[in-house]
């Protein structure tokens, strides 16, 4: 699975997802791109999942026709995020 980390996603999460191809938006110089354009770029680049901390993305964007999945991280403790996200993305 190809995963894109938006600005604000804890870097340590990538180490927990080693069986996936994880890329940070800043490494692609996409950290300042607006959500709509970022979603389009990510889909066009073949990403399967966008992980973001932007809780307003669902209100700001029409997500019904998107090909990419989106996970919005809340302010949960780091151990809880890792346990739940990694558990759901582990290969079966």
LOKOL-493974 format. One record per residue (C-alpha): residue number from 1; x, y, z; residue in three letters. Coordinates in steps of 0.05 Angstrom, whole numbers, plus 5000, padded with zeros to 4 digits. Layout:
+-----+------+------+------+--------+
: num :   c1 :   c2 :   c3 : residu :
+-----+------+------+------+--------+
: NUM :    X :    Y :    Z :    ALA :
...
+-----+------+------+------+--------+
This chain:
+-----+------+------+------+--------+
: num :   c1 :   c2 :   c3 : residu :
+-----+------+------+------+--------+
:   1 : 5000 : 5000 : 5000 :    UNK :
:   2 : 5026 : 5069 : 4982 :    UNK :
:   3 : 5014 : 5119 : 5039 :    UNK :
:   4 : 5023 : 5194 : 5039 :    UNK :
:   5 : 5034 : 5231 : 5104 :    UNK :
:   6 : 5008 : 5303 : 5105 :    UNK :
:   7 : 5041 : 5357 : 5147 :    UNK :
:   8 : 5031 : 5345 : 5221 :    UNK :
:   9 : 5031 : 5269 : 5220 :    UNK :
:  10 : 5081 : 5242 : 5271 :    UNK :
:  11 : 5143 : 5218 : 5234 :    UNK :
:  12 : 5150 : 5159 : 5281 :    UNK :
:  13 : 5088 : 5128 : 5252 :    UNK :
:  14 : 5125 : 5111 : 5188 :    UNK :
:  15 : 5171 : 5064 : 5226 :    UNK :
:  16 : 5110 : 5025 : 5248 :    UNK :
:  17 : 5086 : 5017 : 5176 :    UNK :
:  18 : 5149 : 4986 : 5147 :    UNK :
:  19 : 5111 : 4936 : 5104 :    UNK :
:  20 : 5081 : 4995 : 5066 :    UNK :
:  21 : 5110 : 5049 : 5021 :    UNK :
:  22 : 5105 : 5112 : 5063 :    UNK :
:  23 : 5122 : 5181 : 5035 :    UNK :
:  24 : 5119 : 5248 : 5070 :    UNK :
:  25 : 5087 : 5306 : 5032 :    UNK :
:  26 : 5147 : 5350 : 5049 :    UNK :
:  27 : 5195 : 5302 : 5014 :    UNK :
:  28 : 5154 : 5314 : 4950 :    UNK :
:  29 : 5152 : 5389 : 4964 :    UNK :
:  30 : 5076 : 5383 : 4973 :    UNK :
:  31 : 5072 : 5409 : 5044 :    UNK :
:  32 : 5042 : 5476 : 5025 :    UNK :
:  33 : 4991 : 5450 : 4975 :    UNK :
:  34 : 4917 : 5458 : 4992 :    UNK :
:  35 : 4876 : 5397 : 5010 :    UNK :
:  36 : 4838 : 5392 : 4944 :    UNK :
:  37 : 4901 : 5397 : 4902 :    UNK :
:  38 : 4939 : 5350 : 4949 :    UNK :
:  39 : 4885 : 5297 : 4943 :    UNK :
:  40 : 4887 : 5303 : 4867 :    UNK :
:  41 : 4963 : 5299 : 4864 :    UNK :
:  42 : 4963 : 5239 : 4912 :    UNK :
:  43 : 4911 : 5202 : 4871 :    UNK :
:  44 : 4948 : 5217 : 4806 :    UNK :
:  45 : 5013 : 5193 : 4837 :    UNK :
:  46 : 4981 : 5126 : 4856 :    UNK :
:  47 : 4976 : 5135 : 4931 :    UNK :
:  48 : 4924 : 5091 : 4965 :    UNK :
:  49 : 4918 : 5128 : 5031 :    UNK :
:  50 : 4928 : 5198 : 5057 :    UNK :
:  51 : 4942 : 5205 : 5132 :    UNK :
:  52 : 4928 : 5275 : 5157 :    UNK :
:  53 : 4916 : 5313 : 5222 :    UNK :
:  54 : 4868 : 5362 : 5187 :    UNK :
:  55 : 4801 : 5348 : 5221 :    UNK :
:  56 : 4765 : 5395 : 5173 :    UNK :
:  57 : 4783 : 5359 : 5108 :    UNK :
:  58 : 4715 : 5325 : 5106 :    UNK :
:  59 : 4680 : 5392 : 5110 :    UNK :
:  60 : 4726 : 5427 : 5061 :    UNK :
:  61 : 4727 : 5375 : 5006 :    UNK :
:  62 : 4677 : 5332 : 4969 :    UNK :
:  63 : 4704 : 5263 : 4984 :    UNK :
:  64 : 4649 : 5221 : 4951 :    UNK :
:  65 : 4685 : 5210 : 4885 :    UNK :
:  66 : 4756 : 5202 : 4912 :    UNK :
:  67 : 4797 : 5141 : 4897 :    UNK :
:  68 : 4844 : 5152 : 4956 :    UNK :
:  69 : 4826 : 5133 : 5027 :    UNK :
:  70 : 4836 : 5184 : 5082 :    UNK :
:  71 : 4853 : 5174 : 5155 :    UNK :
:  72 : 4847 : 5235 : 5200 :    UNK :
:  73 : 4888 : 5230 : 5264 :    UNK :
:  74 : 4859 : 5262 : 5325 :    UNK :
:  75 : 4895 : 5283 : 5388 :    UNK :
:  76 : 4898 : 5213 : 5416 :    UNK :
:  77 : 4961 : 5191 : 5453 :    UNK :
:  78 : 5015 : 5166 : 5406 :    UNK :
:  79 : 5011 : 5093 : 5431 :    UNK :
:  80 : 4936 : 5091 : 5416 :    UNK :
:  81 : 4945 : 5118 : 5345 :    UNK :
:  82 : 5000 : 5068 : 5331 :    UNK :
:  83 : 4961 : 5010 : 5359 :    UNK :
:  84 : 4897 : 5025 : 5320 :    UNK :
:  85 : 4925 : 5050 : 5254 :    UNK :
:  86 : 4980 : 4999 : 5248 :    UNK :
:  87 : 4934 : 4942 : 5268 :    UNK :
:  88 : 4885 : 4961 : 5213 :    UNK :
:  89 : 4938 : 4968 : 5159 :    UNK :
:  90 : 4977 : 4905 : 5173 :    UNK :
:  91 : 4979 : 4856 : 5115 :    UNK :
:  92 : 4934 : 4796 : 5125 :    UNK :
+-----+------+------+------+--------+
